[in-house]
Amino acid sequence: MKKKNIGFILFGAAGGELLSIFASLFMFPRYYEQIGMPTSVSRIAIISILTVSIVVSIVLVCAGVIVLIKFRKED
């Protein structure tokens, strides 16, 4: 496998992570409501999940860009 393809795999992983952000925005509040979690606790949980997901997405995109720039001349 070309090393350049690793950059595209990292972009794909970042896209998957962004999909998990949207899932956490729409699915987790319903789950937390069903189990009876207080609103303030569920907000903190959702914010922490979103923060981690956004940080992971940024790291994956940066790593993908670095790999693509580093190996752009490779065929």
CHARMM internal coordinates of N, CA and C (Angstrom, degrees):
IC EDIT
DIST 1 N 1 CA 1.4515
DIST 1 CA 1 C 1.5279
ANGL 1 N 1 CA 1 C 108.57
DIST 1 C 2 N 1.2943
ANGL 1 CA 1 C 2 N 115.09
DIHE 1 N 1 CA 1 C 2 N 137.07
DIST 2 N 2 CA 1.4583
ANGL 1 C 2 N 2 CA 119.51
DIHE 1 CA 1 C 2 N 2 CA 178.14
DIST 2 CA 2 C 1.5256
ANGL 2 N 2 CA 2 C 109.55
DIHE 1 C 2 N 2 CA 2 C -68.92
DIST 2 C 3 N 1.3099
ANGL 2 CA 2 C 3 N 115.10
DIHE 2 N 2 CA 2 C 3 N 146.36
DIST 3 N 3 CA 1.4581
ANGL 2 C 3 N 3 CA 119.27
DIHE 2 CA 2 C 3 N 3 CA 179.32
DIST 3 CA 3 C 1.5216
ANGL 3 N 3 CA 3 C 111.18
DIHE 2 C 3 N 3 CA 3 C -67.67
DIST 3 C 4 N 1.3200
ANGL 3 CA 3 C 4 N 116.39
DIHE 3 N 3 CA 3 C 4 N -25.13
DIST 4 N 4 CA 1.4607
ANGL 3 C 4 N 4 CA 120.57
DIHE 3 CA 3 C 4 N 4 CA 178.92
DIST 4 CA 4 C 1.5304
ANGL 4 N 4 CA 4 C 110.74
DIHE 3 C 4 N 4 CA 4 C -64.63
DIST 4 C 5 N 1.3374
ANGL 4 CA 4 C 5 N 116.41
DIHE 4 N 4 CA 4 C 5 N -32.39
DIST 5 N 5 CA 1.4597
ANGL 4 C 5 N 5 CA 120.28
DIHE 4 CA 4 C 5 N 5 CA -179.81
DIST 5 CA 5 C 1.5232
ANGL 5 N 5 CA 5 C 112.25
DIHE 4 C 5 N 5 CA 5 C -65.49
DIST 5 C 6 N 1.3219
ANGL 5 CA 5 C 6 N 116.71
DIHE 5 N 5 CA 5 C 6 N -25.22
DIST 6 N 6 CA 1.4595
ANGL 5 C 6 N 6 CA 120.44
DIHE 5 CA 5 C 6 N 6 CA 178.06
DIST 6 CA 6 C 1.5231
ANGL 6 N 6 CA 6 C 110.00
DIHE 5 C 6 N 6 CA 6 C -61.51
DIST 6 C 7 N 1.3278
ANGL 6 CA 6 C 7 N 117.21
DIHE 6 N 6 CA 6 C 7 N -37.18
DIST 7 N 7 CA 1.4654
ANGL 6 C 7 N 7 CA 120.79
DIHE 6 CA 6 C 7 N 7 CA 177.29
DIST 7 CA 7 C 1.5131
ANGL 7 N 7 CA 7 C 111.79
DIHE 6 C 7 N 7 CA 7 C -61.31
DIST 7 C 8 N 1.3328
ANGL 7 CA 7 C 8 N 116.71
DIHE 7 N 7 CA 7 C 8 N -42.07
DIST 8 N 8 CA 1.4615
ANGL 7 C 8 N 8 CA 119.79
DIHE 7 CA 7 C 8 N 8 CA 178.94
DIST 8 CA 8 C 1.5266
ANGL 8 N 8 CA 8 C 111.50
DIHE 7 C 8 N 8 CA 8 C -69.30
DIST 8 C 9 N 1.3298
ANGL 8 CA 8 C 9 N 116.86
DIHE 8 N 8 CA 8 C 9 N -33.55
DIST 9 N 9 CA 1.4648
ANGL 8 C 9 N 9 CA 120.20
DIHE 8 CA 8 C 9 N 9 CA 175.56
DIST 9 CA 9 C 1.5224
ANGL 9 N 9 CA 9 C 109.99
DIHE 8 C 9 N 9 CA 9 C -64.37
DIST 9 C 10 N 1.3292
ANGL 9 CA 9 C 10 N 116.71
DIHE 9 N 9 CA 9 C 10 N -39.82
DIST 10 N 10 CA 1.4657
ANGL 9 C 10 N 10 CA 120.17
DIHE 9 CA 9 C 10 N 10 CA 178.17
DIST 10 CA 10 C 1.5273
ANGL 10 N 10 CA 10 C 111.26
DIHE 9 C 10 N 10 CA 10 C -65.22
DIST 10 C 11 N 1.3497
ANGL 10 CA 10 C 11 N 117.07
DIHE 10 N 10 CA 10 C 11 N -38.16
DIST 11 N 11 CA 1.4635
ANGL 10 C 11 N 11 CA 119.59
DIHE 10 CA 10 C 11 N 11 CA 176.11
DIST 11 CA 11 C 1.5277
ANGL 11 N 11 CA 11 C 110.67
DIHE 10 C 11 N 11 CA 11 C -63.99
DIST 11 C 12 N 1.3247
ANGL 11 CA 11 C 12 N 116.29
DIHE 11 N 11 CA 11 C 12 N -39.39
DIST 12 N 12 CA 1.4611
ANGL 11 C 12 N 12 CA 119.90
DIHE 11 CA 11 C 12 N 12 CA 177.20
DIST 12 CA 12 C 1.5173
ANGL 12 N 12 CA 12 C 111.95
DIHE 11 C 12 N 12 CA 12 C -63.73
DIST 12 C 13 N 1.3288
ANGL 12 CA 12 C 13 N 116.68
DIHE 12 N 12 CA 12 C 13 N -39.69
DIST 13 N 13 CA 1.4625
ANGL 12 C 13 N 13 CA 120.64
DIHE 12 CA 12 C 13 N 13 CA 177.31
DIST 13 CA 13 C 1.5237
ANGL 13 N 13 CA 13 C 110.72
DIHE 12 C 13 N 13 CA 13 C -64.98
DIST 13 C 14 N 1.3273
ANGL 13 CA 13 C 14 N 116.68
DIHE 13 N 13 CA 13 C 14 N -37.84
DIST 14 N 14 CA 1.4675
ANGL 13 C 14 N 14 CA 120.03
DIHE 13 CA 13 C 14 N 14 CA 177.30
DIST 14 CA 14 C 1.5233
ANGL 14 N 14 CA 14 C 110.23
DIHE 13 C 14 N 14 CA 14 C -65.35
DIST 14 C 15 N 1.3308
ANGL 14 CA 14 C 15 N 116.99
DIHE 14 N 14 CA 14 C 15 N -38.39
DIST 15 N 15 CA 1.4612
ANGL 14 C 15 N 15 CA 120.12
DIHE 14 CA 14 C 15 N 15 CA 176.35
DIST 15 CA 15 C 1.5175
ANGL 15 N 15 CA 15 C 111.83
DIHE 14 C 15 N 15 CA 15 C -63.47
DIST 15 C 16 N 1.3239
ANGL 15 CA 15 C 16 N 116.69
DIHE 15 N 15 CA 15 C 16 N -40.56
DIST 16 N 16 CA 1.4647
ANGL 15 C 16 N 16 CA 120.26
DIHE 15 CA 15 C 16 N 16 CA 176.02
DIST 16 CA 16 C 1.5123
ANGL 16 N 16 CA 16 C 112.13
DIHE 15 C 16 N 16 CA 16 C -63.73
DIST 16 C 17 N 1.3069
ANGL 16 CA 16 C 17 N 115.92
DIHE 16 N 16 CA 16 C 17 N -37.25
DIST 17 N 17 CA 1.4644
ANGL 16 C 17 N 17 CA 120.03
DIHE 16 CA 16 C 17 N 17 CA 177.54
DIST 17 CA 17 C 1.5276
ANGL 17 N 17 CA 17 C 110.61
DIHE 16 C 17 N 17 CA 17 C -66.22
DIST 17 C 18 N 1.3276
ANGL 17 CA 17 C 18 N 117.20
DIHE 17 N 17 CA 17 C 18 N -38.14
DIST 18 N 18 CA 1.4654
ANGL 17 C 18 N 18 CA 120.04
DIHE 17 CA 17 C 18 N 18 CA 176.46
DIST 18 CA 18 C 1.5257
ANGL 18 N 18 CA 18 C 111.26
DIHE 17 C 18 N 18 CA 18 C -64.62
DIST 18 C 19 N 1.3252
ANGL 18 CA 18 C 19 N 117.09
DIHE 18 N 18 CA 18 C 19 N -35.78
DIST 19 N 19 CA 1.4639
ANGL 18 C 19 N 19 CA 119.76
DIHE 18 CA 18 C 19 N 19 CA 175.36
DIST 19 CA 19 C 1.5235
ANGL 19 N 19 CA 19 C 111.04
DIHE 18 C 19 N 19 CA 19 C -64.05
DIST 19 C 20 N 1.3244
ANGL 19 CA 19 C 20 N 116.69
DIHE 19 N 19 CA 19 C 20 N -36.04
DIST 20 N 20 CA 1.4644
ANGL 19 C 20 N 20 CA 118.76
DIHE 19 CA 19 C 20 N 20 CA 177.84
DIST 20 CA 20 C 1.5256
ANGL 20 N 20 CA 20 C 111.42
DIHE 19 C 20 N 20 CA 20 C -68.87
DIST 20 C 21 N 1.3336
ANGL 20 CA 20 C 21 N 117.07
DIHE 20 N 20 CA 20 C 21 N -28.25
DIST 21 N 21 CA 1.4665
ANGL 20 C 21 N 21 CA 119.86
DIHE 20 CA 20 C 21 N 21 CA 175.15
DIST 21 CA 21 C 1.5205
ANGL 21 N 21 CA 21 C 109.77
DIHE 20 C 21 N 21 CA 21 C -63.50
DIST 21 C 22 N 1.3377
ANGL 21 CA 21 C 22 N 116.96
DIHE 21 N 21 CA 21 C 22 N -46.45
DIST 22 N 22 CA 1.4606
ANGL 21 C 22 N 22 CA 119.76
DIHE 21 CA 21 C 22 N 22 CA 179.69
DIST 22 CA 22 C 1.5251
ANGL 22 N 22 CA 22 C 111.22
DIHE 21 C 22 N 22 CA 22 C -65.29
DIST 22 C 23 N 1.3210
ANGL 22 CA 22 C 23 N 116.89
DIHE 22 N 22 CA 22 C 23 N -36.44
DIST 23 N 23 CA 1.4644
ANGL 22 C 23 N 23 CA 119.78
DIHE 22 CA 22 C 23 N 23 CA 177.39
DIST 23 CA 23 C 1.5192
ANGL 23 N 23 CA 23 C 110.62
DIHE 22 C 23 N 23 CA 23 C -63.64
DIST 23 C 24 N 1.3286
ANGL 23 CA 23 C 24 N 116.63
DIHE 23 N 23 CA 23 C 24 N -40.55
DIST 24 N 24 CA 1.4616
ANGL 23 C 24 N 24 CA 118.99
DIHE 23 CA 23 C 24 N 24 CA -179.77
DIST 24 CA 24 C 1.5222
ANGL 24 N 24 CA 24 C 111.70
DIHE 23 C 24 N 24 CA 24 C -68.74
DIST 24 C 25 N 1.3256
ANGL 24 CA 24 C 25 N 116.97
DIHE 24 N 24 CA 24 C 25 N -30.31
DIST 25 N 25 CA 1.4650
ANGL 24 C 25 N 25 CA 119.23
DIHE 24 CA 24 C 25 N 25 CA 178.34
DIST 25 CA 25 C 1.5224
ANGL 25 N 25 CA 25 C 112.29
DIHE 24 C 25 N 25 CA 25 C -68.45
DIST 25 C 26 N 1.3297
ANGL 25 CA 25 C 26 N 116.99
DIHE 25 N 25 CA 25 C 26 N -36.86
DIST 26 N 26 CA 1.4545
ANGL 25 C 26 N 26 CA 119.83
DIHE 25 CA 25 C 26 N 26 CA -172.99
DIST 26 CA 26 C 1.5237
ANGL 26 N 26 CA 26 C 114.10
DIHE 25 C 26 N 26 CA 26 C -102.14
DIST 26 C 27 N 1.3255
ANGL 26 CA 26 C 27 N 118.37
DIHE 26 N 26 CA 26 C 27 N -28.74
DIST 27 N 27 CA 1.4590
ANGL 26 C 27 N 27 CA 120.40
DIHE 26 CA 26 C 27 N 27 CA -174.66
DIST 27 CA 27 C 1.5251
ANGL 27 N 27 CA 27 C 112.86
DIHE 26 C 27 N 27 CA 27 C -93.23
DIST 27 C 28 N 1.3177
ANGL 27 CA 27 C 28 N 117.73
DIHE 27 N 27 CA 27 C 28 N -43.78
DIST 28 N 28 CA 1.4530
ANGL 27 C 28 N 28 CA 119.84
DIHE 27 CA 27 C 28 N 28 CA -173.26
DIST 28 CA 28 C 1.5227
ANGL 28 N 28 CA 28 C 114.04
DIHE 27 C 28 N 28 CA 28 C -63.40
DIST 28 C 29 N 1.3414
ANGL 28 CA 28 C 29 N 120.21
DIHE 28 N 28 CA 28 C 29 N -38.29
DIST 29 N 29 CA 1.4723
ANGL 28 C 29 N 29 CA 117.28
DIHE 28 CA 28 C 29 N 29 CA 177.57
DIST 29 CA 29 C 1.5276
ANGL 29 N 29 CA 29 C 112.68
DIHE 28 C 29 N 29 CA 29 C -58.53
DIST 29 C 30 N 1.3117
ANGL 29 CA 29 C 30 N 117.14
DIHE 29 N 29 CA 29 C 30 N -36.66
DIST 30 N 30 CA 1.4717
ANGL 29 C 30 N 30 CA 119.94
DIHE 29 CA 29 C 30 N 30 CA 177.87
DIST 30 CA 30 C 1.5199
ANGL 30 N 30 CA 30 C 110.95
DIHE 29 C 30 N 30 CA 30 C -66.57
DIST 30 C 31 N 1.3295
ANGL 30 CA 30 C 31 N 116.72
DIHE 30 N 30 CA 30 C 31 N -43.11
DIST 31 N 31 CA 1.4629
ANGL 30 C 31 N 31 CA 119.96
DIHE 30 CA 30 C 31 N 31 CA 179.39
DIST 31 CA 31 C 1.5193
ANGL 31 N 31 CA 31 C 111.07
DIHE 30 C 31 N 31 CA 31 C -63.85
DIST 31 C 32 N 1.3075
ANGL 31 CA 31 C 32 N 116.35
DIHE 31 N 31 CA 31 C 32 N -43.72
DIST 32 N 32 CA 1.4576
ANGL 31 C 32 N 32 CA 119.83
DIHE 31 CA 31 C 32 N 32 CA -179.46
DIST 32 CA 32 C 1.5249
ANGL 32 N 32 CA 32 C 111.10
DIHE 31 C 32 N 32 CA 32 C -64.83
DIST 32 C 33 N 1.3237
ANGL 32 CA 32 C 33 N 116.92
DIHE 32 N 32 CA 32 C 33 N -35.66
DIST 33 N 33 CA 1.4595
ANGL 32 C 33 N 33 CA 120.68
DIHE 32 CA 32 C 33 N 33 CA 177.92
DIST 33 CA 33 C 1.5279
ANGL 33 N 33 CA 33 C 110.52
DIHE 32 C 33 N 33 CA 33 C -67.70
DIST 33 C 34 N 1.3240
ANGL 33 CA 33 C 34 N 116.88
DIHE 33 N 33 CA 33 C 34 N -38.42
DIST 34 N 34 CA 1.4656
ANGL 33 C 34 N 34 CA 120.68
DIHE 33 CA 33 C 34 N 34 CA -179.28
DIST 34 CA 34 C 1.5211
ANGL 34 N 34 CA 34 C 112.06
DIHE 33 C 34 N 34 CA 34 C -66.51
DIST 34 C 35 N 1.3248
ANGL 34 CA 34 C 35 N 117.47
DIHE 34 N 34 CA 34 C 35 N -36.58
DIST 35 N 35 CA 1.4628
ANGL 34 C 35 N 35 CA 119.04
DIHE 34 CA 34 C 35 N 35 CA -179.01
DIST 35 CA 35 C 1.5236
ANGL 35 N 35 CA 35 C 112.07
DIHE 34 C 35 N 35 CA 35 C -86.69
DIST 35 C 36 N 1.3208
ANGL 35 CA 35 C 36 N 117.04
DIHE 35 N 35 CA 35 C 36 N -2.05
DIST 36 N 36 CA 1.4559
ANGL 35 C 36 N 36 CA 120.85
DIHE 35 CA 35 C 36 N 36 CA 174.63
DIST 36 CA 36 C 1.5103
ANGL 36 N 36 CA 36 C 115.07
DIHE 35 C 36 N 36 CA 36 C 82.12
DIST 36 C 37 N 1.3032
ANGL 36 CA 36 C 37 N 117.69
DIHE 36 N 36 CA 36 C 37 N 25.57
DIST 37 N 37 CA 1.4606
ANGL 36 C 37 N 37 CA 121.00
DIHE 36 CA 36 C 37 N 37 CA 178.94
DIST 37 CA 37 C 1.5298
ANGL 37 N 37 CA 37 C 109.58
DIHE 36 C 37 N 37 CA 37 C -73.63
DIST 37 C 38 N 1.3296
ANGL 37 CA 37 C 38 N 117.79
DIHE 37 N 37 CA 37 C 38 N 136.72
DIST 38 N 38 CA 1.4694
ANGL 37 C 38 N 38 CA 119.60
DIHE 37 CA 37 C 38 N 38 CA 177.90
DIST 38 CA 38 C 1.5294
ANGL 38 N 38 CA 38 C 111.65
DIHE 37 C 38 N 38 CA 38 C -59.33
DIST 38 C 39 N 1.3210
ANGL 38 CA 38 C 39 N 115.82
DIHE 38 N 38 CA 38 C 39 N 150.54
DIST 39 N 39 CA 1.4605
ANGL 38 C 39 N 39 CA 121.29
DIHE 38 CA 38 C 39 N 39 CA -175.26
DIST 39 CA 39 C 1.5239
ANGL 39 N 39 CA 39 C 112.12
DIHE 38 C 39 N 39 CA 39 C -60.44
DIST 39 C 40 N 1.3229
ANGL 39 CA 39 C 40 N 117.52
DIHE 39 N 39 CA 39 C 40 N -41.52
DIST 40 N 40 CA 1.4670
ANGL 39 C 40 N 40 CA 119.70
DIHE 39 CA 39 C 40 N 40 CA -177.51
DIST 40 CA 40 C 1.5286
ANGL 40 N 40 CA 40 C 111.08
DIHE 39 C 40 N 40 CA 40 C -65.23
DIST 40 C 41 N 1.3170
ANGL 40 CA 40 C 41 N 116.94
DIHE 40 N 40 CA 40 C 41 N -39.32
DIST 41 N 41 CA 1.4637
ANGL 40 C 41 N 41 CA 120.47
DIHE 40 CA 40 C 41 N 41 CA 179.21
DIST 41 CA 41 C 1.5239
ANGL 41 N 41 CA 41 C 110.23
DIHE 40 C 41 N 41 CA 41 C -68.63
DIST 41 C 42 N 1.3329
ANGL 41 CA 41 C 42 N 117.15
DIHE 41 N 41 CA 41 C 42 N -40.82
DIST 42 N 42 CA 1.4609
ANGL 41 C 42 N 42 CA 119.46
DIHE 41 CA 41 C 42 N 42 CA -179.61
DIST 42 CA 42 C 1.5272
ANGL 42 N 42 CA 42 C 110.87
DIHE 41 C 42 N 42 CA 42 C -66.92
DIST 42 C 43 N 1.3243
ANGL 42 CA 42 C 43 N 117.53
DIHE 42 N 42 CA 42 C 43 N -35.11
DIST 43 N 43 CA 1.4695
ANGL 42 C 43 N 43 CA 119.60
DIHE 42 CA 42 C 43 N 43 CA 176.64
DIST 43 CA 43 C 1.5170
ANGL 43 N 43 CA 43 C 111.19
DIHE 42 C 43 N 43 CA 43 C -64.67
DIST 43 C 44 N 1.3263
ANGL 43 CA 43 C 44 N 116.44
DIHE 43 N 43 CA 43 C 44 N -42.35
DIST 44 N 44 CA 1.4623
ANGL 43 C 44 N 44 CA 120.25
DIHE 43 CA 43 C 44 N 44 CA 178.32
DIST 44 CA 44 C 1.5258
ANGL 44 N 44 CA 44 C 110.20
DIHE 43 C 44 N 44 CA 44 C -63.31
DIST 44 C 45 N 1.3225
ANGL 44 CA 44 C 45 N 116.96
DIHE 44 N 44 CA 44 C 45 N -41.34
DIST 45 N 45 CA 1.4688
ANGL 44 C 45 N 45 CA 120.79
DIHE 44 CA 44 C 45 N 45 CA 179.11
DIST 45 CA 45 C 1.5199
ANGL 45 N 45 CA 45 C 110.84
DIHE 44 C 45 N 45 CA 45 C -63.66
DIST 45 C 46 N 1.3249
ANGL 45 CA 45 C 46 N 117.26
DIHE 45 N 45 CA 45 C 46 N -44.49
DIST 46 N 46 CA 1.4618
ANGL 45 C 46 N 46 CA 121.08
DIHE 45 CA 45 C 46 N 46 CA -179.57
DIST 46 CA 46 C 1.5212
ANGL 46 N 46 CA 46 C 110.72
DIHE 45 C 46 N 46 CA 46 C -65.11
DIST 46 C 47 N 1.3288
ANGL 46 CA 46 C 47 N 117.34
DIHE 46 N 46 CA 46 C 47 N -42.55
DIST 47 N 47 CA 1.4648
ANGL 46 C 47 N 47 CA 120.92
DIHE 46 CA 46 C 47 N 47 CA 179.53
DIST 47 CA 47 C 1.5274
ANGL 47 N 47 CA 47 C 110.62
DIHE 46 C 47 N 47 CA 47 C -63.65
DIST 47 C 48 N 1.3310
ANGL 47 CA 47 C 48 N 117.37
DIHE 47 N 47 CA 47 C 48 N -40.49
DIST 48 N 48 CA 1.4690
ANGL 47 C 48 N 48 CA 119.19
DIHE 47 CA 47 C 48 N 48 CA 179.79
DIST 48 CA 48 C 1.5234
ANGL 48 N 48 CA 48 C 111.17
DIHE 47 C 48 N 48 CA 48 C -67.93
DIST 48 C 49 N 1.3367
ANGL 48 CA 48 C 49 N 117.61
DIHE 48 N 48 CA 48 C 49 N -39.03
DIST 49 N 49 CA 1.4675
ANGL 48 C 49 N 49 CA 120.56
DIHE 48 CA 48 C 49 N 49 CA 177.21
DIST 49 CA 49 C 1.5238
ANGL 49 N 49 CA 49 C 110.29
DIHE 48 C 49 N 49 CA 49 C -64.14
DIST 49 C 50 N 1.3261
ANGL 49 CA 49 C 50 N 117.12
DIHE 49 N 49 CA 49 C 50 N -43.60
DIST 50 N 50 CA 1.4639
ANGL 49 C 50 N 50 CA 120.64
DIHE 49 CA 49 C 50 N 50 CA 179.27
DIST 50 CA 50 C 1.5225
ANGL 50 N 50 CA 50 C 111.50
DIHE 49 C 50 N 50 CA 50 C -63.63
DIST 50 C 51 N 1.3263
ANGL 50 CA 50 C 51 N 116.56
DIHE 50 N 50 CA 50 C 51 N -40.66
DIST 51 N 51 CA 1.4627
ANGL 50 C 51 N 51 CA 120.46
DIHE 50 CA 50 C 51 N 51 CA 179.92
DIST 51 CA 51 C 1.5271
ANGL 51 N 51 CA 51 C 110.96
DIHE 50 C 51 N 51 CA 51 C -61.94
DIST 51 C 52 N 1.3132
ANGL 51 CA 51 C 52 N 116.33
DIHE 51 N 51 CA 51 C 52 N -47.21
DIST 52 N 52 CA 1.4633
ANGL 51 C 52 N 52 CA 120.15
DIHE 51 CA 51 C 52 N 52 CA 179.65
DIST 52 CA 52 C 1.5268
ANGL 52 N 52 CA 52 C 110.51
DIHE 51 C 52 N 52 CA 52 C -63.11
DIST 52 C 53 N 1.3281
ANGL 52 CA 52 C 53 N 117.27
DIHE 52 N 52 CA 52 C 53 N -43.21
DIST 53 N 53 CA 1.4668
ANGL 52 C 53 N 53 CA 120.72
DIHE 52 CA 52 C 53 N 53 CA -179.28
DIST 53 CA 53 C 1.5207
ANGL 53 N 53 CA 53 C 111.77
DIHE 52 C 53 N 53 CA 53 C -63.71
DIST 53 C 54 N 1.3168
ANGL 53 CA 53 C 54 N 117.17
DIHE 53 N 53 CA 53 C 54 N -41.60
DIST 54 N 54 CA 1.4629
ANGL 53 C 54 N 54 CA 120.63
DIHE 53 CA 53 C 54 N 54 CA -180.00
DIST 54 CA 54 C 1.5256
ANGL 54 N 54 CA 54 C 110.60
DIHE 53 C 54 N 54 CA 54 C -66.62
DIST 54 C 55 N 1.3240
ANGL 54 CA 54 C 55 N 117.35
DIHE 54 N 54 CA 54 C 55 N -41.76
DIST 55 N 55 CA 1.4655
ANGL 54 C 55 N 55 CA 120.58
DIHE 54 CA 54 C 55 N 55 CA 179.05
DIST 55 CA 55 C 1.5265
ANGL 55 N 55 CA 55 C 110.38
DIHE 54 C 55 N 55 CA 55 C -63.76
DIST 55 C 56 N 1.3341
ANGL 55 CA 55 C 56 N 117.27
DIHE 55 N 55 CA 55 C 56 N -43.20
DIST 56 N 56 CA 1.4639
ANGL 55 C 56 N 56 CA 120.49
DIHE 55 CA 55 C 56 N 56 CA 178.72
DIST 56 CA 56 C 1.5208
ANGL 56 N 56 CA 56 C 110.38
DIHE 55 C 56 N 56 CA 56 C -63.41
DIST 56 C 57 N 1.3317
ANGL 56 CA 56 C 57 N 117.55
DIHE 56 N 56 CA 56 C 57 N -40.81
DIST 57 N 57 CA 1.4682
ANGL 56 C 57 N 57 CA 120.76
DIHE 56 CA 56 C 57 N 57 CA 178.58
DIST 57 CA 57 C 1.5226
ANGL 57 N 57 CA 57 C 111.41
DIHE 56 C 57 N 57 CA 57 C -62.20
DIST 57 C 58 N 1.3147
ANGL 57 CA 57 C 58 N 116.85
DIHE 57 N 57 CA 57 C 58 N -43.84
DIST 58 N 58 CA 1.4645
ANGL 57 C 58 N 58 CA 120.74
DIHE 57 CA 57 C 58 N 58 CA 179.76
DIST 58 CA 58 C 1.5252
ANGL 58 N 58 CA 58 C 110.58
DIHE 57 C 58 N 58 CA 58 C -63.09
DIST 58 C 59 N 1.3240
ANGL 58 CA 58 C 59 N 116.93
DIHE 58 N 58 CA 58 C 59 N -42.81
DIST 59 N 59 CA 1.4661
ANGL 58 C 59 N 59 CA 120.60
DIHE 58 CA 58 C 59 N 59 CA 179.20
DIST 59 CA 59 C 1.5251
ANGL 59 N 59 CA 59 C 110.73
DIHE 58 C 59 N 59 CA 59 C -63.42
DIST 59 C 60 N 1.3360
ANGL 59 CA 59 C 60 N 117.46
DIHE 59 N 59 CA 59 C 60 N -42.83
DIST 60 N 60 CA 1.4670
ANGL 59 C 60 N 60 CA 120.59
DIHE 59 CA 59 C 60 N 60 CA 179.80
DIST 60 CA 60 C 1.5251
ANGL 60 N 60 CA 60 C 111.66
DIHE 59 C 60 N 60 CA 60 C -64.84
DIST 60 C 61 N 1.3238
ANGL 60 CA 60 C 61 N 116.96
DIHE 60 N 60 CA 60 C 61 N -41.53
DIST 61 N 61 CA 1.4694
ANGL 60 C 61 N 61 CA 119.91
DIHE 60 CA 60 C 61 N 61 CA 179.12
DIST 61 CA 61 C 1.5251
ANGL 61 N 61 CA 61 C 110.26
DIHE 60 C 61 N 61 CA 61 C -65.67
DIST 61 C 62 N 1.3220
ANGL 61 CA 61 C 62 N 117.39
DIHE 61 N 61 CA 61 C 62 N -43.73
DIST 62 N 62 CA 1.4686
ANGL 61 C 62 N 62 CA 120.12
DIHE 61 CA 61 C 62 N 62 CA 178.85
DIST 62 CA 62 C 1.5270
ANGL 62 N 62 CA 62 C 111.24
DIHE 61 C 62 N 62 CA 62 C -62.86
DIST 62 C 63 N 1.3277
ANGL 62 CA 62 C 63 N 116.76
DIHE 62 N 62 CA 62 C 63 N -42.01
DIST 63 N 63 CA 1.4640
ANGL 62 C 63 N 63 CA 119.65
DIHE 62 CA 62 C 63 N 63 CA 178.20
DIST 63 CA 63 C 1.5247
ANGL 63 N 63 CA 63 C 110.71
DIHE 62 C 63 N 63 CA 63 C -64.38
DIST 63 C 64 N 1.3245
ANGL 63 CA 63 C 64 N 117.10
DIHE 63 N 63 CA 63 C 64 N -39.68
DIST 64 N 64 CA 1.4622
ANGL 63 C 64 N 64 CA 120.55
DIHE 63 CA 63 C 64 N 64 CA 177.42
DIST 64 CA 64 C 1.5142
ANGL 64 N 64 CA 64 C 112.25
DIHE 63 C 64 N 64 CA 64 C -63.18
DIST 64 C 65 N 1.3160
ANGL 64 CA 64 C 65 N 116.71
DIHE 64 N 64 CA 64 C 65 N -42.10
DIST 65 N 65 CA 1.4689
ANGL 64 C 65 N 65 CA 120.68
DIHE 64 CA 64 C 65 N 65 CA 178.40
DIST 65 CA 65 C 1.5229
ANGL 65 N 65 CA 65 C 110.46
DIHE 64 C 65 N 65 CA 65 C -64.50
DIST 65 C 66 N 1.3225
ANGL 65 CA 65 C 66 N 116.75
DIHE 65 N 65 CA 65 C 66 N -42.70
DIST 66 N 66 CA 1.4639
ANGL 65 C 66 N 66 CA 120.28
DIHE 65 CA 65 C 66 N 66 CA 179.62
DIST 66 CA 66 C 1.5244
ANGL 66 N 66 CA 66 C 110.69
DIHE 65 C 66 N 66 CA 66 C -62.31
DIST 66 C 67 N 1.3321
ANGL 66 CA 66 C 67 N 116.76
DIHE 66 N 66 CA 66 C 67 N -44.27
DIST 67 N 67 CA 1.4659
ANGL 66 C 67 N 67 CA 120.14
DIHE 66 CA 66 C 67 N 67 CA 179.55
DIST 67 CA 67 C 1.5201
ANGL 67 N 67 CA 67 C 110.72
DIHE 66 C 67 N 67 CA 67 C -64.12
DIST 67 C 68 N 1.3289
ANGL 67 CA 67 C 68 N 117.30
DIHE 67 N 67 CA 67 C 68 N -43.21
DIST 68 N 68 CA 1.4665
ANGL 67 C 68 N 68 CA 119.95
DIHE 67 CA 67 C 68 N 68 CA -179.85
DIST 68 CA 68 C 1.5253
ANGL 68 N 68 CA 68 C 111.93
DIHE 67 C 68 N 68 CA 68 C -64.84
DIST 68 C 69 N 1.3214
ANGL 68 CA 68 C 69 N 117.00
DIHE 68 N 68 CA 68 C 69 N -40.33
DIST 69 N 69 CA 1.4665
ANGL 68 C 69 N 69 CA 119.91
DIHE 68 CA 68 C 69 N 69 CA 179.13
DIST 69 CA 69 C 1.5298
ANGL 69 N 69 CA 69 C 110.45
DIHE 68 C 69 N 69 CA 69 C -68.45
DIST 69 C 70 N 1.3258
ANGL 69 CA 69 C 70 N 116.12
DIHE 69 N 69 CA 69 C 70 N -41.15
DIST 70 N 70 CA 1.4639
ANGL 69 C 70 N 70 CA 120.06
DIHE 69 CA 69 C 70 N 70 CA -177.18
DIST 70 CA 70 C 1.5264
ANGL 70 N 70 CA 70 C 111.95
DIHE 69 C 70 N 70 CA 70 C -66.18
DIST 70 C 71 N 1.3229
ANGL 70 CA 70 C 71 N 117.14
DIHE 70 N 70 CA 70 C 71 N -37.54
DIST 71 N 71 CA 1.4611
ANGL 70 C 71 N 71 CA 120.59
DIHE 70 CA 70 C 71 N 71 CA -174.62
DIST 71 CA 71 C 1.5240
ANGL 71 N 71 CA 71 C 112.96
DIHE 70 C 71 N 71 CA 71 C -111.53
DIST 71 C 72 N 1.3259
ANGL 71 CA 71 C 72 N 118.49
DIHE 71 N 71 CA 71 C 72 N 24.11
DIST 72 N 72 CA 1.4658
ANGL 71 C 72 N 72 CA 120.36
DIHE 71 CA 71 C 72 N 72 CA -175.91
DIST 72 CA 72 C 1.5272
ANGL 72 N 72 CA 72 C 113.22
DIHE 71 C 72 N 72 CA 72 C -69.09
DIST 72 C 73 N 1.3247
ANGL 72 CA 72 C 73 N 117.89
DIHE 72 N 72 CA 72 C 73 N -25.32
DIST 73 N 73 CA 1.4653
ANGL 72 C 73 N 73 CA 119.99
DIHE 72 CA 72 C 73 N 73 CA -177.79
DIST 73 CA 73 C 1.5175
ANGL 73 N 73 CA 73 C 112.21
DIHE 72 C 73 N 73 CA 73 C -89.62
DIST 73 C 74 N 1.3389
ANGL 73 CA 73 C 74 N 116.52
DIHE 73 N 73 CA 73 C 74 N -5.03
DIST 74 N 74 CA 1.4533
ANGL 73 C 74 N 74 CA 120.37
DIHE 73 CA 73 C 74 N 74 CA 179.80
DIST 74 CA 74 C 1.5164
ANGL 74 N 74 CA 74 C 110.07
DIHE 73 C 74 N 74 CA 74 C -79.88
DIST 74 C 75 N 1.3178
ANGL 74 CA 74 C 75 N 117.51
DIHE 74 N 74 CA 74 C 75 N 139.14
DIST 75 N 75 CA 1.4659
ANGL 74 C 75 N 75 CA 120.78
DIHE 74 CA 74 C 75 N 75 CA 178.89
DIST 75 CA 75 C 1.4670
ANGL 75 N 75 CA 75 C 110.98
DIHE 74 C 75 N 75 CA 75 C -109.81
END
COOR INIT
IC SEED 1 N 1 CA 1 C
IC BUILD
